[in-house]
Amino acid sequence: MFNYNYIFDKLNIEKGDTLFCSSDFQNLYRFILKNYHEKINFDLIIDILKDKVGSNGNLIFPTYNWDFCKGITFDYKNTVSKVGAITNYILKKRDDFKRTKHPIYSFAVYGKDTDYLTNLDYKDSFAENGMFGFLYKKEAKQLFLNVVLSHSATFSHYAEQKVGVPYRFIKEFTAGYIDENGEYSNRTYSMYVRNYNYNVQTLVDPFLEDFIQNKCIQIIKNEIGNIWLLDYKKGCDIMEYDALYNNSSKLAKWDENTLVTTIK
């Protein structure tokens, strides 16, 4: 039987931590199947991480779905996550987790602050009083399991919005919403989106070297893949600094000539 503790034993996760997990388990699935002839056991993974943060900590998984932005109704109980198999497993199988309310950037949460987080009702995806602001103020740790920053460091948009970068703007989206009690209504939420007139390309991956230099990331490499543990607040601060003093050169690339012409 595969020892799942092997994946997480060396990570600097402590009791009372708020741990935010971004993951892609395809490599692990194939490794276990090939070498142990077993299927991956999500319950063991989740329970190991729960034990690491303890009853005074928080364990959080993203359950994002962007269909609301296309006018598709968000159903609190039935809308699937688009960010990983384990996140949908949690939504369907784990009653020790509860989902937050935001229809675009929702999260499955377990732990000390579950009631507080699942009662938050905010409009702006990257609001200070929302989930990304909570993770920042809580000085959370983000676990990256076989994922790259450009696909999973969503907090970069939180940093961009705090500064007010010139290549993004807040856009509102309205669609149907079915809450946890099955009641339907039309609701409006907002997101800090790219301005496509400026040919914006998200970068973010170059920040890995900054995180290493600032000693705010732990990196483990093994046959399963890359495992990173990032100090969430310090990571945000480094990105915010790039936006403020380095023209967002590592956050994004965009057509500055078009931008200047449009502003004038």
TAQUI-V842167 format. One record per residue. N is the residue number from 1. SS is DSSP state (~ for helix, > for strand, _ for the rest). NEAR is the number of other C-alpha atoms within 8 Angstrom. Layout:
# TAQUI-V842167
N|SS|NEAR ; N|SS|NEAR
This chain:
# TAQUI-V842167
1|_|4 ; 2|_|5 ; 3|_|5 ; 4|_|8 ; 5|~|7 ; 6|~|7 ; 7|~|6 ; 8|~|7 ; 9|_|6 ; 10|_|6 ; 11|_|7 ; 12|_|6 ; 13|_|8 ; 14|_|7 ; 15|_|10 ; 16|_|10 ; 17|_|12 ; 18|>|14 ; 19|>|14 ; 20|>|12 ; 21|>|12 ; 22|>|12 ; 23|>|10 ; 24|_|10 ; 25|_|9 ; 26|~|6 ; 27|~|10 ; 28|~|10 ; 29|~|10 ; 30|~|8 ; 31|~|10 ; 32|~|13 ; 33|~|11 ; 34|~|7 ; 35|~|6 ; 36|~|9 ; 37|_|7 ; 38|_|7 ; 39|_|7 ; 40|_|8 ; 41|_|6 ; 42|~|8 ; 43|~|6 ; 44|~|8 ; 45|~|9 ; 46|~|8 ; 47|~|8 ; 48|~|9 ; 49|~|9 ; 50|~|11 ; 51|~|8 ; 52|~|9 ; 53|~|17 ; 54|_|11 ; 55|_|11 ; 56|_|10 ; 57|_|14 ; 58|>|18 ; 59|>|14 ; 60|>|12 ; 61|>|11 ; 62|>|14 ; 63|_|14 ; 64|_|12 ; 65|_|14 ; 66|_|9 ; 67|~|10 ; 68|~|15 ; 69|~|10 ; 70|~|6 ; 71|_|10 ; 72|_|9 ; 73|_|10 ; 74|>|12 ; 75|>|9 ; 76|_|12 ; 77|_|6 ; 78|_|5 ; 79|_|8 ; 80|_|8 ; 81|_|11 ; 82|_|7 ; 83|_|9 ; 84|_|9 ; 85|~|8 ; 86|~|7 ; 87|~|13 ; 88|~|11 ; 89|~|10 ; 90|~|11 ; 91|~|13 ; 92|~|6 ; 93|~|6 ; 94|_|8 ; 95|_|7 ; 96|_|5 ; 97|_|10 ; 98|>|11 ; 99|>|11 ; 100|_|12 ; 101|_|11 ; 102|_|10 ; 103|_|13 ; 104|_|11 ; 105|_|11 ; 106|_|13 ; 107|>|11 ; 108|>|15 ; 109|>|14 ; 110|>|12 ; 111|>|11 ; 112|_|9 ; 113|_|9 ; 114|~|11 ; 115|~|7 ; 116|~|7 ; 117|~|10 ; 118|~|10 ; 119|_|8 ; 120|_|9 ; 121|_|7 ; 122|_|9 ; 123|_|9 ; 124|>|9 ; 125|_|13 ; 126|_|13 ; 127|_|12 ; 128|_|8 ; 129|_|7 ; 130|_|13 ; 131|~|10 ; 132|~|11 ; 133|~|12 ; 134|~|10 ; 135|~|12 ; 136|~|11 ; 137|~|8 ; 138|_|7 ; 139|_|10 ; 140|_|14 ; 141|>|12 ; 142|>|12 ; 143|>|13 ; 144|>|15 ; 145|>|13 ; 146|_|11 ; 147|_|11 ; 148|_|9 ; 149|~|9 ; 150|~|10 ; 151|~|7 ; 152|~|9 ; 153|_|9 ; 154|_|8 ; 155|~|8 ; 156|~|11 ; 157|~|9 ; 158|~|13 ; 159|~|13 ; 160|~|12 ; 161|~|10 ; 162|~|7 ; 163|~|9 ; 164|_|7 ; 165|_|9 ; 166|_|6 ; 167|_|10 ; 168|>|10 ; 169|>|9 ; 170|>|8 ; 171|>|8 ; 172|>|8 ; 173|>|10 ; 174|>|11 ; 175|>|13 ; 176|>|13 ; 177|>|14 ; 178|>|13 ; 179|_|11 ; 180|_|7 ; 181|_|5 ; 182|_|6 ; 183|_|8 ; 184|>|8 ; 185|>|7 ; 186|>|8 ; 187|>|8 ; 188|>|9 ; 189|>|11 ; 190|>|11 ; 191|>|10 ; 192|>|12 ; 193|>|8 ; 194|>|8 ; 195|_|10 ; 196|~|6 ; 197|~|6 ; 198|~|11 ; 199|_|9 ; 200|_|13 ; 201|>|7 ; 202|>|8 ; 203|_|10 ; 204|_|12 ; 205|_|9 ; 206|_|8 ; 207|~|9 ; 208|~|8 ; 209|~|7 ; 210|~|9 ; 211|~|13 ; 212|~|10 ; 213|~|7 ; 214|_|6 ; 215|_|7 ; 216|_|11 ; 217|>|10 ; 218|>|11 ; 219|>|8 ; 220|>|7 ; 221|>|8 ; 222|>|6 ; 223|_|4 ; 224|_|8 ; 225|>|10 ; 226|>|12 ; 227|>|11 ; 228|>|11 ; 229|>|13 ; 230|>|13 ; 231|>|12 ; 232|~|12 ; 233|~|11 ; 234|~|8 ; 235|~|11 ; 236|~|13 ; 237|~|9 ; 238|~|10 ; 239|~|13 ; 240|~|12 ; 241|~|9 ; 242|~|13 ; 243|~|15 ; 244|~|9 ; 245|~|7 ; 246|_|8 ; 247|_|7 ; 248|_|12 ; 249|_|9 ; 250|_|11 ; 251|_|12 ; 252|>|11 ; 253|>|12 ; 254|_|9 ; 255|_|9 ; 256|~|7 ; 257|~|6 ; 258|~|9 ; 259|~|11 ; 260|~|8 ; 261|~|7 ; 262|~|6 ; 263|~|5 ; 264|_|4
